[in-house]
Amino acid sequence: MAVKDEYEDKAARFLKAELKRAGVTYRELVERLEVMGIHEKEVNIRNRLVRGKFSAAFLFYCLEAIGVDELRL
């Protein structure tokens, strides 16, 4: 596995874990992002997390939407 793929996978697992910890579903995430002015579809979010292909900005939008204010790596 290439280093880039490894970190993409790590980022996706991190975001999935934070969603689970917060008890937030993909549907709820879509609704919370909408309130922030970010328009996403549930299927697109699911696909991004499966592939691990998303920007750092998207990661931060999601973390803010679920109320994460501190990161521990």
BARO-34318 format. One record per atom (N, C-alpha, C): residue number from 1; x, y, z. Coordinates in Angstrom, 1 decimal. Each point is the difference from the previous one (the first is absolute). Layout:
<nodes>
NUM/X/Y/Z
...
</nodes>
This chain:
<nodes>
1/0.9/-1.2/0.0
1/-0.9/1.2/0.0
1/0.9/1.2/0.0
2/-0.3/1.0/-0.9
2/0.8/1.2/-0.1
2/-0.3/0.9/1.2
3/1.0/0.8/0.4
3/-0.2/0.9/1.1
3/-1.2/0.9/-0.1
4/-0.3/0.5/-1.2
4/-1.2/0.8/-0.2
4/-1.3/-0.7/0.3
5/0.0/-1.3/-0.5
5/-1.2/-0.8/0.2
5/-0.2/-0.3/1.5
6/1.2/-0.2/0.7
6/-0.1/-0.3/1.4
6/-0.6/1.2/0.8
7/0.4/1.2/-0.4
7/-0.5/1.1/0.7
7/-1.4/0.4/-0.3
8/-0.4/-0.3/-1.3
8/-1.4/0.2/-0.4
8/-0.9/-1.0/0.8
9/0.5/-1.2/0.2
9/-0.8/-1.0/0.8
9/0.0/0.4/1.4
10/1.1/0.5/0.5
10/0.0/0.4/1.4
10/-1.0/1.2/0.3
11/0.0/0.9/-0.9
11/-0.9/1.2/0.1
11/-1.5/-0.5/0.0
12/-0.3/-0.9/-0.9
12/-1.4/-0.5/-0.1
12/-0.3/-0.8/1.3
13/0.9/-0.8/0.5
13/-0.3/-0.7/1.2
13/-0.2/0.9/1.2
14/0.8/1.1/0.0
14/-0.1/1.0/1.1
14/-1.3/0.6/-0.1
15/-0.5/0.5/-1.2
15/-1.3/0.7/-0.1
15/-1.1/-1.0/0.4
16/0.0/-1.2/-0.5
16/-1.0/-1.0/0.3
16/-0.1/-0.2/1.6
17/1.2/-0.1/0.6
17/0.0/-0.2/1.4
17/-0.6/1.2/0.8
18/0.3/1.2/-0.5
18/-0.5/1.2/0.7
18/-1.5/0.1/-0.2
19/-0.5/-0.4/-1.2
19/-1.5/-0.1/-0.2
19/-0.6/-1.0/0.9
20/0.6/-1.1/0.1
20/-0.6/-1.1/0.9
20/0.0/0.5/1.5
21/1.2/0.6/0.4
21/0.1/0.5/1.4
21/-1.1/1.0/0.3
22/-0.3/0.9/-1.0
22/-1.0/1.0/0.2
22/-1.4/-0.5/-0.2
23/-0.1/-1.2/-0.5
23/-1.4/-0.6/-0.3
23/-0.7/0.7/-1.1
24/0.8/0.4/-1.0
24/-0.5/0.8/-1.1
24/0.0/-0.9/-1.3
25/-1.2/-0.2/-0.6
25/-0.1/-0.7/-1.2
25/0.4/0.9/-1.2
26/0.2/-0.7/-1.2
26/0.3/0.8/-1.2
26/-1.2/0.9/-0.3
27/-1.2/-0.4/0.2
27/-1.2/0.9/-0.3
27/0.1/1.2/1.0
28/0.3/-0.2/1.2
28/0.1/1.1/1.0
28/1.1/0.9/-0.4
29/1.1/-0.6/-0.5
29/1.1/0.8/-0.4
29/-0.3/1.0/-1.1
30/-0.8/-0.6/-1.0
30/-0.5/0.8/-1.1
30/-0.8/1.2/0.5
31/-0.9/-0.3/0.9
31/-0.8/1.1/0.6
31/0.8/1.1/0.7
32/1.0/-0.5/0.8
32/0.8/1.0/0.7
32/0.9/0.8/-0.9
33/0.5/-0.7/-1.1
33/0.8/0.8/-1.0
33/-0.8/1.0/-0.7
34/-1.3/-0.4/-0.3
34/-0.9/0.9/-0.7
34/-0.2/1.3/0.8
35/-0.1/-0.1/1.4
35/-0.2/1.2/0.8
35/1.2/0.9/-0.1
36/1.2/-0.6/-0.2
36/1.3/0.7/-0.2
36/0.1/0.6/-1.4
37/-1.0/-0.3/-0.9
37/0.1/0.5/-1.3
37/0.8/-0.9/-1.0
38/0.2/-1.2/0.5
38/0.8/-1.0/-0.9
38/-1.0/-1.0/-0.4
39/-0.1/-0.1/-1.3
39/-1.1/-0.9/-0.6
39/0.7/-1.3/-0.5
40/-0.4/-1.0/0.6
40/0.5/-1.4/-0.3
40/-1.1/-0.9/-0.1
41/0.1/-1.1/-0.7
41/-1.0/-1.1/0.0
41/0.6/-1.1/0.8
42/-0.9/-0.8/0.7
42/0.4/-1.1/0.8
42/0.9/-1.0/-0.7
43/-0.4/-0.3/-1.2
43/0.7/-1.0/-0.8
43/1.4/0.5/-0.4
44/0.2/1.3/-0.2
44/1.3/0.6/-0.3
44/0.9/-0.1/1.3
45/-0.6/0.2/1.1
45/0.8/-0.1/1.3
45/0.4/-1.4/0.2
46/-0.9/-0.9/-0.2
46/0.3/-1.5/0.2
46/1.1/-0.4/-1.0
47/-0.1/0.4/-1.2
47/1.1/-0.3/-1.0
47/1.3/0.6/0.3
48/0.0/1.2/0.5
48/1.3/0.6/0.4
48/0.7/-0.7/1.1
49/-0.8/-0.5/1.0
49/0.5/-0.7/1.1
49/0.5/-1.4/-0.4
50/-0.7/-0.6/-0.9
50/0.4/-1.3/-0.5
50/1.3/0.0/-0.7
51/0.1/1.0/-0.9
51/1.2/0.2/-0.8
51/1.2/0.7/0.8
52/-0.4/0.7/1.0
52/1.0/0.8/0.7
52/0.5/1.2/-0.8
53/-0.8/0.4/-0.9
53/0.4/1.2/-0.9
53/-0.8/1.2/0.4
54/0.6/0.8/0.8
54/-0.6/1.3/0.4
54/1.0/1.0/0.4
55/-0.3/1.3/0.0
55/1.0/1.0/0.3
55/0.0/0.2/1.5
56/1.1/0.6/0.4
56/0.1/0.4/1.5
56/-1.1/0.9/0.3
57/-0.4/0.9/-0.9
57/-1.1/0.9/0.3
57/-1.3/-0.8/0.3
58/-0.3/-1.0/-0.8
58/-1.2/-0.8/0.2
58/0.1/-0.7/1.4
59/1.2/-0.5/0.3
59/0.1/-0.6/1.4
59/-0.3/1.0/1.1
60/0.5/1.2/-0.2
60/-0.2/1.0/1.1
60/-1.5/0.4/0.0
61/-0.6/0.1/-1.2
61/-1.5/0.3/0.0
61/-0.7/-1.0/0.8
62/0.3/-1.3/-0.3
62/-0.7/-1.1/0.7
62/0.2/0.0/1.5
63/1.3/0.2/0.4
63/0.3/0.0/1.4
63/-0.7/1.2/0.7
64/-0.1/1.1/-0.6
64/-0.7/1.2/0.6
64/-1.5/-0.4/0.1
65/-0.5/-0.6/-1.0
65/-1.5/-0.3/-0.1
65/-0.3/-1.0/1.1
66/0.9/-0.9/0.4
66/-0.4/-0.9/1.1
66/0.5/0.4/1.4
67/0.6/1.2/0.0
67/0.4/0.6/1.3
67/1.3/-0.4/0.5
68/0.9/-0.5/-0.8
68/1.4/-0.3/0.4
68/0.8/1.3/0.0
69/0.5/0.3/1.2
69/0.8/1.3/0.1
69/1.5/-0.3/0.4
70/0.3/-1.3/0.1
70/1.4/-0.3/0.3
70/0.4/-1.3/-0.7
71/1.2/0.0/-0.6
71/0.4/-1.2/-0.7
71/1.2/-0.6/0.7
72/0.0/-1.3/0.1
72/1.1/-0.8/0.6
72/0.4/-1.0/-1.1
73/1.2/0.1/-0.4
73/0.5/-1.0/-1.1
73/0.9/-1.0/0.7
</nodes>
